[in-house]
Amino acid sequence: SIGFQSSRTTVWTKINGIRTPAFHNFVYGAGFHVTKTSGGSTAVGLGGLNTIFDGFTVKSTVANGYGISLSNIGTTVRNMFVVPGANSANIGIALSSMTSAINCVVIGGYRGIAFSQSQLGILAANNFVTGCYQGFGHSGGATTALNGSFYNNISIGNTVNWPTVSGFTASHNAGESGNSPWDTVGGTSQTVSSSDFVNYAGYDVTPASATSPQVENGRQ
């Protein structure tokens, strides 16, 4: 749990602004890992005001738990690999009011990125979610009053990539053929497939080429 009483706390894989070998550089299995194998339900809990957690891999094998839980104003996770485990109640990243998940990869779990009803100020942008039952959605399955902003996210390879819900603001999200990625602007959602990535099976989600659909719309 990270909850220092300060105006801002940043925990990242940089020294003097330069990434160190602790950073995975979006290579699955590389860099420093935070792994939870027993005990309480949350691998990393971010409860401090304006806390930023950036550039690590978080794994959990416990049942009914979260990979990362964000619970205070201004808390952000960035550039993370999150592997919450395949238990039927596990969540990769749990967001609450005024928290953000940006440029993260979530692999496995019941829900990849989840949140509760009427939580204002949530932001999820530039994330990739795969291998879950549900890519994005309410932590308990509700479908209304799901407030938040969701931009440039990719959800593929989940049983349900984009559930039918209401209350959010969204554009430029992507799913598989036949999906309805969240889009409140109209005409901005995109279709992607596993072949649009360098090595989808190995979780290298770098675009396969400069013409991959996620590149054309600002998603990398």
Residue pairs with C-beta under 8 A, 6 or more apart in sequence:
1 42
1 44
1 45
1 46
1 47
2 9
2 11
2 44
2 45
2 46
2 47
2 48
2 51
2 53
3 45
3 46
3 47
3 48
3 51
3 72
4 48
4 51
5 48
6 48
6 49
7 49
7 50
8 49
8 50
8 51
8 52
8 74
9 48
9 50
9 51
9 52
10 51
10 52
10 54
11 51
11 52
11 53
11 54
12 52
12 53
12 54
12 55
13 19
13 20
13 22
13 23
13 31
13 32
13 54
13 55
13 56
14 20
14 23
14 54
14 55
19 25
19 55
21 31
22 31
22 32
22 55
22 56
23 31
23 32
23 55
23 79
24 30
24 31
24 32
24 55
24 56
24 57
24 81
25 31
26 79
26 81
26 105
26 204
26 205
26 206
27 204
28 81
28 105
28 107
28 202
28 203
28 204
29 57
30 57
31 55
31 56
31 57
31 81
32 56
32 57
33 56
33 57
33 58
33 59
34 43
34 44
34 56
34 57
34 58
34 59
35 43
35 58
35 59
35 60
35 61
36 42
36 43
36 59
36 60
36 61
36 62
36 65
37 60
37 61
37 62
38 62
39 62
40 62
40 65
41 62
41 63
41 64
41 65
41 66
42 60
42 65
42 66
42 68
42 69
43 58
43 59
43 60
43 62
43 65
43 66
43 67
43 68
43 84
44 53
44 58
44 67
44 68
44 69
45 66
45 68
45 69
45 71
46 53
46 68
46 69
46 70
46 71
46 72
46 75
46 77
46 99
47 71
47 72
47 75
48 72
48 75
49 72
49 73
49 74
49 75
50 72
50 73
50 74
50 75
51 72
51 74
51 75
51 76
52 75
52 76
52 77
52 78
53 68
53 76
53 77
53 78
53 80
54 76
54 77
54 78
54 79
54 80
55 78
55 79
55 80
56 80
56 81
57 80
57 81
57 82
57 83
58 67
58 68
58 80
58 81
58 82
58 83
59 67
59 82
59 83
59 84
59 85
60 66
60 67
60 83
60 84
60 85
60 90
61 85
62 85
62 87
63 85
63 87
63 89
63 90
64 87
64 89
64 90
65 84
65 85
65 87
65 89
65 90
65 91
66 84
66 90
66 91
66 92
66 93
66 94
67 82
67 83
67 84
67 90
67 91
67 92
67 93
67 106
67 109
68 77
68 80
68 82
68 92
68 93
68 94
69 94
70 76
70 77
70 93
70 94
70 95
70 96
70 99
70 100
70 101
71 96
71 99
72 99
73 97
73 98
73 99
74 98
74 99
75 98
75 99
75 100
76 99
76 100
76 101
76 102
77 93
77 100
77 101
77 102
77 104
78 101
78 102
78 103
78 104
79 102
79 103
79 104
80 93
80 101
80 104
80 105
81 104
81 105
81 107
81 203
82 92
82 93
82 104
82 105
82 106
82 107
83 92
83 106
83 107
83 108
83 109
84 90
84 91
84 92
84 106
84 108
84 109
85 108
85 109
86 108
86 109
86 110
87 109
87 110
88 110
88 133
89 110
90 108
90 109
90 110
91 109
91 110
91 111
91 112
91 114
91 139
92 106
92 107
92 108
92 109
92 111
92 112
92 113
92 114
92 129
92 132
93 101
93 104
93 106
93 112
93 113
93 114
94 114
94 115
94 139
95 101
95 113
95 114
95 115
95 119
95 122
95 124
95 148
96 115
96 116
96 119
96 122
97 119
97 120
97 121
97 122
98 120
98 121
98 122
99 121
99 122
99 123
100 122
100 123
100 124
100 125
101 113
101 123
101 124
101 125
101 127
102 123
102 124
102 125
102 126
102 127
103 125
103 126
103 127
104 113
104 127
104 128
105 127
105 128
105 129
105 203
105 205
106 112
106 113
106 127
106 128
106 129
106 130
106 132
107 130
107 131
107 203
108 131
108 132
109 131
109 132
109 133
110 132
110 133
110 134
111 132
111 133
111 134
111 135
111 136
111 137
111 139
112 127
112 129
112 130
112 132
112 134
112 135
112 136
112 155
112 158
113 124
113 127
113 129
113 135
113 136
113 153
114 134
114 136
114 137
114 138
114 139
115 122
115 138
115 139
115 146
115 148
116 138
116 139
116 140
116 142
117 138
117 142
117 144
117 145
117 146
117 147
117 167
118 145
118 147
119 147
119 148
120 147
121 147
121 148
122 147
122 148
122 149
123 148
123 149
123 151
124 136
124 148
124 149
124 150
124 151
124 153
125 149
125 150
125 151
125 152
125 153
126 151
126 152
126 153
126 219
126 220
127 153
127 154
128 153
128 154
128 155
128 205
129 135
129 136
129 153
129 154
129 155
129 158
130 155
130 156
130 157
130 158
130 200
130 203
131 157
131 158
132 158
132 159
133 158
133 159
133 160
134 158
134 159
134 160
134 163
135 155
135 156
135 158
135 160
135 161
135 162
135 175
136 150
136 153
136 155
136 162
136 163
136 182
137 146
137 160
137 163
137 165
138 146
138 165
142 165
143 163
143 164
143 165
143 166
144 165
144 166
144 167
145 166
145 167
146 165
146 166
146 167
146 168
147 167
147 168
148 167
148 168
148 169
149 168
149 169
149 170
150 168
150 169
150 170
150 173
150 182
151 170
151 171
151 172
151 173
152 172
152 173
152 217
152 218
152 219
153 173
153 174
153 181
153 219
154 173
154 174
154 175
154 192
154 205
154 214
154 219
155 161
155 162
155 173
155 174
155 175
155 179
155 181
156 174
156 175
156 176
156 192
156 193
156 194
157 176
157 194
157 200
161 175
161 176
161 179
161 181
162 173
162 175
162 179
162 180
162 181
162 182
164 180
165 182
168 182
168 184
169 184
170 181
170 182
170 183
170 184
170 185
171 183
171 184
171 185
171 188
171 189
172 183
172 188
172 189
172 190
172 217
172 218
172 219
173 181
173 182
173 183
173 188
173 189
173 190
174 181
174 189
174 190
174 191
174 192
174 213
174 214
174 217
174 219
175 181
175 189
175 191
175 192
176 191
176 192
176 193
177 191
177 193
179 191
180 189
181 189
181 190
182 189
183 189
188 217
190 213
190 214
190 216
190 217
190 219
191 213
192 212
192 213
192 214
194 200
194 201
195 208
196 207
196 208
196 212
196 213
196 214
197 204
197 205
197 206
197 207
197 208
197 212
198 204
198 205
198 206
198 207
198 208
206 220
207 214
207 215
207 220
209 215
214 220
